[in-house]
């Protein structure tokens, strides 16, 4: 028998048993659609979370001090003079002091855990935020004693109900529970970096309050030396030459401070890449878990094909009596199995895309459908059809024609 004769016969048989064909395909459809949807949601969620982080981290690095070095001295700390020296070298796009600290915020006699970023004018250029209400700090406010802050959007909604309502309000900020805090006015609200997590996991109330505070106001309010810090944030002129910029900064500092092996550089993108790997692994795990349903669907195909062999035993005997060879019988039943899984795979891809789009709307993310996921899913359908169709096909091909004809 020719290929087209076998294909035509397989299609005719499947068409004659429409309900059984549909039910058999259902397992494959569910399996493939689950893989497609989970793959797209995983990629979309990862891209949504990491998108802004990658923009923030590209071409930027920190410089810290190795306190364990036996040559470490107080004079090795960074000062604003150090910042100006690096800026004057014209080797970098921007240089700023980088200070992050833990604080306690009081609102309506309730305490909130928070992280504050001490902001300088260059820091806002290197690590900018998207203002959604109000304004950012004005140039002269970085050097003034005025107690003002900008607050993240999720915290603004949590504390005041709305980003716009937070403007002009005051928060009491302190570093020590035993000491009274200082009252700070909110002049702006910026987009929270946790918004992507909140859309995916819905744990917004558990995130800390984030705010930015001008450098001089921080130093004076909390009795910090206004000209000493231990971390620099630097942006390379060319993001593609990050390694060279990191080495350049290290060499300048070591020469200026007359200290070797004391300063440590770390690319911001390194931490982002590590986080990306964690999210990729999680996405892969979820996709593999969804693919288990494909195994169930494949077993369903095999069971139906075995039942079909029993029902069509007499037909097989007649075909063999008329000259059909074992390989012809094998091909037909194998083709029927493959057609079932391929058709199920195609429908599953369509259902998976629709389900992924719907889930994306509900979760507030944009699913990413890749050609790779579609090709892999369709390939899996074919493989499932072959693997789970071989056993029933071989059983049909090995039937003795005389015994088959005697079957009622």
PETAMO-V748552 format. One record per residue. N is the residue number from 1. RES is the residue in one letter. SS is DSSP state (hx for helix, st for strand, lp for the rest). Layout:
N_RES_SS / N_RES_SS
This chain:
1_X_lp / 2_X_lp / 3_X_hx / 4_X_hx / 5_X_hx / 6_X_hx / 7_X_hx / 8_X_hx / 9_X_hx / 10_X_hx / 11_X_hx / 12_X_hx / 13_X_hx / 14_X_hx / 15_X_hx / 16_X_hx / 17_X_lp / 18_X_hx / 19_X_hx / 20_X_hx / 21_X_hx / 22_X_hx / 23_X_hx / 24_X_hx / 25_X_hx / 26_X_hx / 27_X_hx / 28_X_hx / 29_X_hx / 30_X_hx / 31_X_hx / 32_X_hx / 33_X_hx / 34_X_hx / 35_X_hx / 36_X_hx / 37_X_hx / 38_X_hx / 39_X_hx / 40_X_hx / 41_X_hx / 42_X_hx / 43_X_hx / 44_X_hx / 45_X_hx / 46_X_hx / 47_X_hx / 48_X_hx / 49_X_hx / 50_X_hx / 51_X_hx / 52_X_hx / 53_X_hx / 54_X_hx / 55_X_hx / 56_X_hx / 57_X_hx / 58_X_lp / 59_X_lp / 60_X_st / 61_X_st / 62_X_st / 63_X_st / 64_X_st / 65_X_st / 66_X_lp / 67_X_lp / 68_X_lp / 69_X_lp / 70_X_lp / 71_X_lp / 72_X_lp / 73_X_lp / 74_X_hx / 75_X_hx / 76_X_hx / 77_X_lp / 78_X_st / 79_X_lp / 80_X_hx / 81_X_hx / 82_X_hx / 83_X_hx / 84_X_hx / 85_X_hx / 86_X_hx / 87_X_hx / 88_X_hx / 89_X_lp / 90_X_lp / 91_X_lp / 92_X_st / 93_X_st / 94_X_st / 95_X_st / 96_X_st / 97_X_st / 98_X_lp / 99_X_st / 100_X_st / 101_X_st / 102_X_st / 103_X_st / 104_X_st / 105_X_st / 106_X_st / 107_X_st / 108_X_lp / 109_X_lp / 110_X_st / 111_X_st / 112_X_st / 113_X_st / 114_X_st / 115_X_st / 116_X_st / 117_X_st / 118_X_st / 119_X_st / 120_X_lp / 121_X_hx / 122_X_hx / 123_X_hx / 124_X_hx / 125_X_hx / 126_X_hx / 127_X_lp / 128_X_lp / 129_X_lp / 130_X_lp / 131_X_st / 132_X_st / 133_X_st / 134_X_st / 135_X_lp / 136_X_lp / 137_X_lp / 138_X_lp / 139_X_hx / 140_X_hx / 141_X_hx / 142_X_hx / 143_X_lp / 144_X_lp / 145_X_lp / 146_X_lp / 147_X_lp / 148_X_st / 149_X_st / 150_X_st / 151_X_st / 152_X_st / 153_X_hx / 154_X_hx / 155_X_hx / 156_X_hx / 157_X_hx / 158_X_hx / 159_X_hx / 160_X_hx / 161_X_lp / 162_X_lp / 163_X_hx / 164_X_hx / 165_X_hx / 166_X_hx / 167_X_lp / 168_X_lp / 169_X_lp / 170_X_st / 171_X_st / 172_X_st / 173_X_st / 174_X_st / 175_X_lp / 176_X_lp / 177_X_lp / 178_X_lp / 179_X_lp / 180_X_lp / 181_X_lp / 182_X_st / 183_X_st / 184_X_st / 185_X_st / 186_X_st / 187_X_st / 188_X_st / 189_X_st / 190_X_st / 191_X_lp / 192_X_lp / 193_X_lp / 194_X_lp / 195_X_hx / 196_X_hx / 197_X_hx / 198_X_hx / 199_X_hx / 200_X_hx / 201_X_hx / 202_X_lp / 203_X_lp / 204_X_hx / 205_X_hx / 206_X_hx / 207_X_lp / 208_X_lp / 209_X_st / 210_X_st / 211_X_st / 212_X_st / 213_X_st / 214_X_st / 215_X_hx / 216_X_hx / 217_X_hx / 218_X_hx / 219_X_hx / 220_X_hx / 221_X_hx / 222_X_lp / 223_X_lp / 224_X_lp / 225_X_lp / 226_X_lp / 227_X_lp / 228_X_lp / 229_X_st / 230_X_lp / 231_X_st / 232_X_st / 233_X_st / 234_X_st / 235_X_st / 236_X_st / 237_X_lp / 238_X_lp / 239_X_hx / 240_X_hx / 241_X_hx / 242_X_hx / 243_X_hx / 244_X_hx / 245_X_hx / 246_X_hx / 247_X_hx / 248_X_hx / 249_X_hx / 250_X_hx / 251_X_hx / 252_X_hx / 253_X_hx / 254_X_hx / 255_X_hx / 256_X_hx / 257_X_hx / 258_X_lp / 259_X_lp / 260_X_lp / 261_X_lp / 262_X_lp / 263_X_st / 264_X_st / 265_X_st / 266_X_st / 267_X_st / 268_X_hx / 269_X_hx / 270_X_hx / 271_X_hx / 272_X_hx / 273_X_hx / 274_X_hx / 275_X_hx / 276_X_hx / 277_X_hx / 278_X_hx / 279_X_hx / 280_X_hx / 281_X_hx / 282_X_hx / 283_X_hx / 284_X_hx / 285_X_hx / 286_X_hx / 287_X_hx / 288_X_hx / 289_X_hx / 290_X_hx / 291_X_hx / 292_X_hx / 293_X_hx / 294_X_hx / 295_X_hx / 296_X_hx / 297_X_hx / 298_X_hx / 299_X_hx / 300_X_hx / 301_X_hx / 302_X_hx / 303_X_hx / 304_X_hx / 305_X_hx / 306_X_hx / 307_X_hx / 308_X_hx / 309_X_hx / 310_X_hx / 311_X_hx / 312_X_lp / 313_X_hx / 314_X_hx / 315_X_hx / 316_X_hx / 317_X_hx / 318_X_hx / 319_X_hx / 320_X_hx / 321_X_hx / 322_X_lp / 323_X_lp / 324_X_lp / 325_X_lp / 326_X_hx / 327_X_hx / 328_X_hx / 329_X_hx / 330_X_hx / 331_X_hx / 332_X_hx / 333_X_hx / 334_X_hx / 335_X_hx / 336_X_hx / 337_X_hx / 338_X_hx / 339_X_hx / 340_X_hx / 341_X_hx / 342_X_hx / 343_X_hx / 344_X_hx / 345_X_hx / 346_X_hx / 347_X_hx / 348_X_hx / 349_X_hx / 350_X_hx / 351_X_hx / 352_X_hx / 353_X_hx / 354_X_hx / 355_X_hx / 356_X_hx / 357_X_hx / 358_X_hx / 359_X_hx / 360_X_hx / 361_X_hx / 362_X_hx / 363_X_hx / 364_X_lp / 365_X_lp / 366_X_lp / 367_X_lp / 368_X_lp / 369_X_lp / 370_X_lp / 371_X_hx / 372_X_hx / 373_X_hx / 374_X_hx / 375_X_hx / 376_X_hx / 377_X_hx / 378_X_hx / 379_X_hx / 380_X_hx / 381_X_hx / 382_X_hx / 383_X_hx / 384_X_hx / 385_X_hx / 386_X_hx / 387_X_hx / 388_X_hx / 389_X_hx / 390_X_hx / 391_X_hx / 392_X_hx / 393_X_hx / 394_X_hx / 395_X_hx / 396_X_hx / 397_X_hx / 398_X_lp / 399_X_lp / 400_X_lp / 401_X_hx / 402_X_hx / 403_X_hx / 404_X_hx / 405_X_hx / 406_X_hx / 407_X_lp / 408_X_lp
